[in-house]
Amino acid sequence: MQVLIKKYLFFCSLVGLLLGSNRGFSANKQELKSADSLFAMARYTEAEILYKKNFTEDEKNNQALLLKLAFLSEKSNNYTDCLFYLSELALVNPSRRLFEKMDKIAAEQNLKGYEFDDYNYFIIFYRRYGDYIPILLLILGAYIVLIMVSKTLKREGILTIHKISIVVYLGVLLGILNIPSLYRTCVIVNPNTFLREEPSSAAGIVERVGKGHRITVIGAVDNWNRVIWNNRIVYIRKNDLRNI
């Protein structure tokens, strides 16, 4: 009897937890609907508060939400947030028009890192389609290995150039697999940010910059990120950056 009571209580608790989670999820969606209504009525300040409140990881691929947040940020002259949301949108749906828009805003505000060039386009392209590249390379690698094993079983010789090719291939594959963990794109969010020569508050200051610049992170040391700035490696505190 006690076992049945315990099972019943456990079931009731689980149902209550699920219902509570659903209510939280509904409230989130309801707030987004309310924000859409406020946006349609041009009550932009109130709409922006609700949009930002509900800008979670689940909504980072919501193109409509990103566009509205970028529009509201630009309207309030908050160009750091505007470029951040446009950068997020570029990961979801990259386009020449979007890159040109970001480049124009950044140029007007004297902000670096948004240049419309091959490098930035490659980073965006890779972050969007990068998951498919290793799969294709692995399929190609499996095919090459199958051919080499087949030749070995048939006692056929393997040319030196083919052996070198497979080594080069494995090196390229290893590099591509490690790109996501080595490179990240961030936006500087603090108005007075110091770029230092070493990962220490006592290190020499390379430059003091404002917020809004977009930079590439290539590593980390304790509370510091190693970044590229003007073709030079410098260090910046992690809490001065916002990940894209």
Helices and strands as residue ranges (DSSP letters): H 2-40, H 44-53, G 57-59, H 63-75, H 79-92, H 96-108, H 118-129, H 132-153, H 160-182, E 184-188, E 193-196, E 205-209, E 214-221, E 224-229, E 232-237, G 238-240, E 241-243
